[in-house]
Amino acid sequence: MWRKEDGRPQNPSEISTGPMNSTTPTPSGPENSKPPASVPTSSNAVACLSQGIRIKGEITGSEDLFIDGNVEGKVTFSNAVLTVGPNASVKADINAREIVVRGRVEEDWTARNACRSGIPRK
């Protein structure tokens, strides 16, 4: 950018993006790159493949997964809970610690501990 008063290019650090009458300096530096401390995070949060997502291939993991989209292939979550939601269509071989089926599953599924189904499997 150019300054009208002296005709020289403006240094990028001199460009202000805040209000023109702002008197408080804008802090910068590595301390601002940290997420706010009030944002809750959990190592046990359930991952979600929502309605409208389509995956063809192999899905593996060690955390719980909720599928409400379309999956075709192989799904392996040996130490986790896999939930097939009511809007899901799964054409996959499933292997998980626990499987909850509320949607449509058209291949074989194996649960190590428990298997609950709200809809008959085809």
Order of alpha helices (4+ residues) and beta strands (2+ residues): beta-beta-beta-beta-beta-beta-beta
